[in-house]
Each structure stands twice: as structure tokens, then as C-alpha cells.
Amino acid sequence: MPDGGLTHLDPLGRARMVDVAPKEQTHRRAVARGRVHMTAETTSLVAKGAIGKGDVLSVARVAGIQAAKRAPDLIPLCHPLLVSSVLVNFQIEDTFIEVEAHVETVDRTGVEMEALTACSVAALTIYDMCKSADRTMVIGDIALWEKTGGRSGSYRRAEA
């Protein structure tokens, strides 16, 4: 990649998929987090397993795992990877549910997009499962929190 250049553009400015063949396979990991903001009543219903559609967090966990494996189908220039591990966890707070997705692989490119996709789809699933109880929900704060592996090294977001 040229210094300061955009890797997904060819010399004429057209979109292209980056050639990762020359890169070494390394262990790569990414962590993404996001939040589904909702009323305290809704978080209480989720915690009690009292949402009419079923076990919100179990369904959202499976949705996030599936989404990580399908990221290249959704994001046009995202490389298909052999994802070796996906973990999706939740923390229920008073007025939001935090979603955290961990994705790992041994490959030539990172899994940031897979982690962000897993987090996003898990959050969307929480919204879908809870929308009959709370139409005021807001999905937000989705960000990459950590990545390791590859030529660019490690990254860790500073706590706000």
C-alpha cells in the first residue's frame, strides 16, 4: 500500500479487491462492541426472559455468529476468510445491552469486518426481538475495540 493511499482503489480510482496473496498467514483477532439503547423496562424483560419472541440473547448470539461468517457476502470488497472462532457476548445494563463480538482466524487479512458485522447483526436481532415491547430503541456505538495480527500490528481503542 502506498503511504497514505487507499488500498481498494486502482490507479484510475476504480474499486478493486486488494491482492492479499503475497501476505503471510498470521493469527488475527478482532473485537467489536456496540449497544442497543432501550428503556429500563425492556432490559428487565430481556434479563427475565420475558420477551414474547423468545430468548433474545440466545437468538442474537447465533445471528452474530452466522453474520461473521457471511461478512464477504454483505460487504463487496471484503475477502472470504476461514473464520476459526466467533464469540458473541452481552452485558445487560439499566438502559442498554452491550454487544461484544470476538472473531479469530489464521489468514492473510484481518477479521475486523467480521467482528463489526457480528456485532451489528446481533444488535439488529436484539432490536427485532424486542421491538414489540419498545419502539424507542436505538442501535449505536458500534466500533472496533481491538485487533491483533498482521503487518499493521495491534490496535486497542482507548476507553472513553
Phi, psi and omega in degrees: 000128176295147179303124179075000181279162177265121188286340184261019175236138175279177182302339179265005178086011180270149179296142176211159174269129182296139176278112180260001183305320181288346183283151177281145172286129177222163175287128183229144183217144176219147178233128176237148177227152175204175182224146169247108180277137183203175178289158177298328178296321181289317178298324178295317177298319178297313182298325180275354184070032186255016176279133186302330182283347178126201184285096187304310187287328176294316179293317180295324179297312180296320178299317179296319179297314178299319182297320180301322181285344183252008183308317181293340176283339184258330185248112192306320185255016180276129181287140171290134182232157170272095180287125183265338182203138173223126174237133176235122181235162184226148172232117179271122176249184184301313186233021174199162171243124176271135178250133177229127180241130176245129179229139179228154175202167164240106187200188184266353180216161189282173184245027178299316182293325178294319179293317179294323178293316178301314180297314181297314182289324175298318178296317177298323180292320175301314178303311182299318182291332186254357189297333178289337180267336188203103178276356182271000184302149178224130175265132180194188176060025180282124184204156171283127181256333182200147170211144177225157178094161177086175184295325183281354175080204186265153176220138175219124179292138177286139176296137182279000000 
